[in-house]
Amino acid sequence: MMLSGNTDELKELIQTNFNYKMTSYQSLVLTRISENCLMIDEPSKKIGIIDDRALVKQHELPNPEGNGLRSTLQVRNFIFAGFSNGILQRLDSETLEMEFQVNLHTHVFCINQLDEKHIICGQMNGWIDVVSIEDGSVLLSKELRHIAGNITMIIPTGRDKEIMLGT
């Protein structure tokens, strides 16, 4: 396609392609897993790996027990995926093979890295879990329902092991 330099033509081309891509992949969860690939949740309750420029599906993974992907985090060469049934999986970022699975309490809304060895998962009804990156052991599990509702966001403050919770 040759563009004439007409700004209206360019504007229309950009809007048409942008709108097409946005409707093609409506997703709650997007995580960059390589230089040119994204991991997304799909309406068919599967996990899609797509090329971020062409938005072409490269690979597809099933969700555990048909539950929706709700949060992801890449740490080193691992991808942590949290699901609506409380399952947390660690995948190898190269092969996408599941290395282990941990059953947490309920819907995993968010995952963040707490330090070099641990991640923290925010869940429905105020549950938080601190999980070992290496082996998936749960080091701390606490229900904060009396002071917080659903934990939908975890933000490090910059101070050692201090976080803010979004509900």
Wavefront OBJ file of the C-alpha trace (Angstrom):
o trace
v 0.000 0.000 0.000
v 1.296 3.424 -0.920
v 0.428 6.400 1.264
v 0.218 9.771 -0.400
v 1.099 11.799 2.664
v -2.540 12.811 3.068
v -3.058 13.016 6.818
v -6.747 12.069 6.555
v -5.794 8.895 4.650
v -3.138 8.048 7.237
v -5.526 8.766 10.117
v -8.152 6.457 8.592
v -5.585 3.697 8.027
v -4.365 3.893 11.636
v -7.879 3.978 13.101
v -9.060 1.065 10.935
v -6.118 -1.150 11.900
v -6.190 -0.125 15.564
v -9.932 -0.759 15.897
v -9.606 -4.114 14.138
v -6.824 -5.247 16.466
v -8.642 -4.065 19.584
v -11.800 -5.984 18.679
v -9.828 -9.047 17.598
v -8.192 -9.489 20.996
v -10.285 -8.226 23.869
v -8.444 -9.402 26.926
v -8.348 -8.825 30.675
v -4.802 -10.121 31.046
v -1.808 -9.169 28.882
v 1.760 -10.118 29.801
v 4.878 -9.742 27.694
v 6.667 -13.095 27.709
v 9.320 -12.398 25.075
v 10.588 -9.615 22.862
v 7.669 -10.018 20.465
v 5.035 -12.198 22.162
v 2.217 -11.556 24.621
v 0.266 -13.995 26.781
v -3.464 -13.229 26.860
v -6.648 -14.742 28.193
v -9.184 -15.617 25.531
v -12.984 -15.792 25.657
v -12.814 -19.548 24.990
v -11.168 -20.013 28.407
v -7.794 -20.722 26.883
v -4.477 -18.919 27.124
v -3.252 -17.458 23.858
v 0.304 -16.572 22.921
v 0.182 -13.895 20.231
v 2.658 -11.936 18.153
v 2.419 -8.379 19.481
v 2.772 -6.676 16.096
v 0.567 -8.798 13.845
v -1.716 -10.036 16.663
v -1.500 -13.527 15.215
v -1.888 -16.471 17.570
v 1.356 -18.422 17.895
v 0.347 -20.982 20.501
v -2.557 -21.929 22.760
v -2.600 -23.408 26.259
v -5.604 -24.802 28.141
v -6.612 -23.218 31.428
v -6.747 -25.535 34.435
v -10.236 -27.004 34.763
v -11.590 -24.425 32.307
v -11.048 -21.464 34.627
v -10.171 -18.013 33.369
v -6.685 -16.540 33.471
v -6.814 -13.465 35.714
v -3.237 -12.380 36.429
v 0.286 -13.020 35.218
v 3.813 -12.008 36.109
v 7.148 -12.786 34.488
v 10.023 -13.293 36.934
v 13.386 -14.271 35.436
v 12.682 -17.247 33.156
v 9.333 -18.072 34.783
v 5.782 -16.945 34.115
v 3.370 -17.071 37.030
v -0.290 -17.354 36.063
v -3.182 -16.885 38.503
v -6.654 -18.202 37.735
v -10.238 -17.515 38.796
v -10.403 -20.764 40.796
v -7.406 -19.880 43.014
v -4.810 -21.914 41.116
v -1.337 -20.441 40.661
v 0.917 -22.011 38.034
v 4.589 -21.497 37.250
v 5.452 -21.929 33.575
v 8.840 -22.026 31.893
v 8.946 -18.854 29.766
v 10.698 -20.600 26.853
v 8.764 -23.869 26.574
v 5.522 -22.718 28.298
v 5.504 -26.051 30.133
v 3.925 -25.997 33.590
v 6.570 -26.627 36.247
v 4.285 -26.629 39.273
v 0.823 -25.681 40.440
v -0.262 -24.324 43.817
v -3.826 -24.168 45.127
v -4.400 -20.813 46.820
v -7.695 -19.662 48.343
v -9.767 -18.062 45.623
v -9.741 -15.854 42.517
v -6.137 -14.578 41.988
v -6.597 -10.942 40.941
v -2.955 -9.860 40.978
v 0.622 -11.089 41.367
v 3.685 -9.004 42.175
v 7.299 -9.757 43.037
v 7.964 -9.112 46.722
v 11.732 -9.757 46.648
v 14.251 -11.977 44.814
v 12.787 -15.150 46.301
v 9.054 -14.460 46.687
v 5.923 -13.323 44.920
v 2.729 -12.096 46.560
v -0.761 -12.899 45.275
v -3.841 -10.752 45.939
v -7.144 -12.585 45.913
v -10.878 -12.301 46.358
v -12.234 -11.689 49.879
v -8.998 -10.084 51.075
v -6.678 -13.104 50.887
v -2.955 -12.573 50.299
v -0.391 -15.335 49.891
v 3.400 -15.065 49.792
v 4.773 -17.842 47.568
v 8.335 -19.035 46.956
v 9.476 -18.433 43.373
v 11.685 -21.538 43.446
v 9.391 -24.274 44.766
v 5.886 -22.818 45.136
v 5.705 -23.251 48.886
v 3.306 -20.831 50.579
v 5.207 -18.952 53.281
v 2.374 -16.710 54.457
v -1.364 -16.899 53.939
v -3.499 -14.204 55.502
v -7.129 -13.156 55.203
v -7.582 -9.396 55.404
v -11.328 -9.343 54.784
v -11.917 -7.278 57.925
v -9.675 -4.456 56.612
v -9.743 -4.978 52.838
v -12.133 -6.386 50.248
v -10.904 -8.044 47.098
v -7.160 -7.428 46.638
v -7.017 -6.301 43.009
v -3.653 -4.540 42.977
v -0.344 -4.826 44.847
v 2.188 -2.029 44.476
v 5.673 -2.017 46.045
v 6.355 1.274 47.848
v 10.123 1.184 47.299
v 10.813 0.447 50.947
v 12.124 -3.015 51.803
v 9.244 -5.527 51.620
v 6.589 -2.821 51.979
v 3.557 -2.872 49.693
v 0.294 -1.029 49.158
v -2.870 -3.014 48.510
v -5.553 -1.838 46.087
v -9.100 -3.019 46.697
l 1 2 3 4 5 6 7 8 9 10 11 12 13 14 15 16 17 18 19 20 21 22 23 24 25 26 27 28 29 30 31 32 33 34 35 36 37 38 39 40 41 42 43 44 45 46 47 48 49 50 51 52 53 54 55 56 57 58 59 60 61 62 63 64 65 66 67 68 69 70 71 72 73 74 75 76 77 78 79 80 81 82 83 84 85 86 87 88 89 90 91 92 93 94 95 96 97 98 99 100 101 102 103 104 105 106 107 108 109 110 111 112 113 114 115 116 117 118 119 120 121 122 123 124 125 126 127 128 129 130 131 132 133 134 135 136 137 138 139 140 141 142 143 144 145 146 147 148 149 150 151 152 153 154 155 156 157 158 159 160 161 162 163 164 165 166 167
